[in-house]
Amino acid sequence: MGLTYFKRLRMEIDLMGRELSSVRPADGYRFVAWDDSLLETHAETKYLSFRTEIDANVFPCLGEYPGCVRLMHEIRQKPGFLPEATWLAAHRNPNGEDEFCGTIQGIIDRNGMGAVQNLGVVPDHRGFGLGRALMCQALDGFQRVGLERVFLEVTCQNEAAIRLYRQLGFHKARTIYKVVEVAYS
C-alpha cells in the first residue's frame, strides 16, 4: 500500500448582489427538482457520471454504484441538506422515457455557507451545457434561501470543470491536498 496526493482547489463564489443568469437546459433536456423518491436516481446518475473520471480515484465511492447510494444517503441525512440546490437533468429518449443524465447536490455547511457536493454529467450528454445549467439551478437555490457564499472543491486535473466554475464567477480560495491510499500491484 502507498499514498497518493491529489491537488484540489476550494473555489468560492459571492452571491451577494449577484444577478444570476437564468440558464435553460438545451432542447430535449429538463430539470427535475429534489424528491426523496429520487435518491437512488441521483446515486445512479452520479455513478454513471464519475465512474471513469479522476474523482473516482480521489473518492473511490464514486466509482461504485453502492458507494454512490451510500454517499447520497449521507448527503440527504446531513442537517443542512438543501433540496432547493439539489437537481437532476433529464433527457427524453426516443421511446419517450426520461433518461437521467446530470446531477448536483447542495447543503448548507455548519458555518452557514452553501456547499456544492457533486456536479456530474453522464459522458454521452456532455457538451450540451448541462453542467453550467445545473450549477446555475443550484446557485439560484442557494440564493433563494438567503445564502451569501457558496463553495465547492475540484480536482486540479479536471481542467474543464475549473474553467466552467471560473466562467460562472467562482475563484480559488485555497489549495487542498487529498491523501488517498492506493494498492500497488
N, C-alpha and C positions, 0 to 999 in steps of 0.2 A: 504494500500500500504506500501511496505517496500523496503529496498535497499539490494542488494546482491553484493558482491565484487568478481570478478573473477581475479585470478592471471594470468598474461600473461607475456611472455618473448618477448623482442625485440631481434631478432637474426640477426647477420650480417655476410657477407662473403666478403673478399677482392678478387677481380677478377684480380688484377694486377699481371702479370706474371704467373697466374694460367692457366695451360692447363686443360681445361675441358674435362672430359671423355665423349665421344660420347656414349650415352645410347640409344639403339634402343628399341622400344616397343616390347613386346612379340609377338610371332606369332599370326596372325589374327588381330592385332591392328595396327593402323597407326595414325600419327599426321595430324591435319588439321590446316593450318595457318589461322590467323585472316582475316575475311572479314566482312564488315558491315552487310551483309545479314544474318550472323550467330549470331547476338547479342542475339536474343531470344533463340537460341540453347544453347549458353553459359549460359543464365539465367536458362533454364530448367535443364541443366546438373548440375549447381551449386545447384539448389533447390534439385534435387534428391540426390546429394552428402551430403548435410548438414542438411536436414530437421529433421533427427533423432539424430543429433550429438550435443555435448555440445555447439558448436558455435552458434546453433540456439537459445540457451538460452542467450548467450552473445550478439548476434546480431540478434534480432527477425526477421529481414527482411530475413535472410537465411532460416527460417522455413516456408516461404510462397512464392509461385510462383510469385505473383505480386510484392512482396518485392525484389525478385531476379531480376525481369525485371527492376524495378526502379534502383537497385544497378548497374546493367550492363549499363544502360543509363548514370548514373552518372560517372562510370569509363570511359566510352567511351568519355564523354564530357570533361574530365579533360584535361588541356592543355598539360600535359606530357604523355598522353596515348601512350603506346608503342606497336604497332602491332607486332613487332619482338619478344616480350616477352609474347605474348598472343596466346594460343593454345588450341585446343580441341584434345582429344583422341577419336578415333572411332574404333568400333569393327564390323566386318562383321557378321551379324546374319545368321542363316540357310536359310533365304529367300533371301539372297544376298543383303540385305539393311544395310546401316550403322546405328549402334546404338551408339549414343554419350555417352561416359561413363567417361570422365575426362575433367577437365577444369583448366586453370590457366590464370591469367591476370597480366600484368606488367605496371607500369607507371614510369616516372621519376618525383621525388618529387621536390618541389621548391628549395631544396638545391643541386639539381643535382645528387641525389642518386637514384639508382633503388629501386623500392618498389614492392614486390610481393603482390598483392591484395588478391587473394584467390587461393588455390590449393585444388581441390576437386576431389575425385574419387567415382563414384557410388558404393555402397556396394557390389553388385554382381560381380564387376570387381576388387575388392581389392585383393592383394596377387600376382599380376602378374607384379609388378614393374612399374606400370603406374605412380604413384606419383613421383618416382625417375626420370623416363624418362621425364615426363612433366617438372619437375623442371630443369633438365639439358637442355631441349629445351629453357626454359625461360632464364636461366643463359647465354646460348650461345647468345641469342638475346640481352641481356643487354650488353654483352661483345662486340658483333659485332658493336654496336653503340658507343662504346668507354667508357662505364661506368666502374668505378673502384671499386665501392662498391654497394652492394645490401642488403636490409634488408627485414624482414618480422616480423609479430607478430603472436604468437601462444599461445593458452590457455594451461596452465601448465598441466591440466588434460589430454591433448592429447599427451600422452607419446610416441605413435608410431610415430607421426609427429616430435616430438622433436628428437627422436632417428634418424630418417631419415635425418633431417636437419644437425645434428651433423656429421653424416657419410659423408655428402656432403661437409663439411667444414665450416658450419655456427657455430658461437659461440655466447654465451649470451652476449649482450651488456648492458642490464639493465632489471629490473623487472618493470612491469606496472600493475596497478590495474584498471580494468574496472568496473565502477559502473553501475548496471542495476536495474531499478525499477521493482519490482515484486508485483503481486496482491496476497494477502493471501486469502484463501477460508475458 
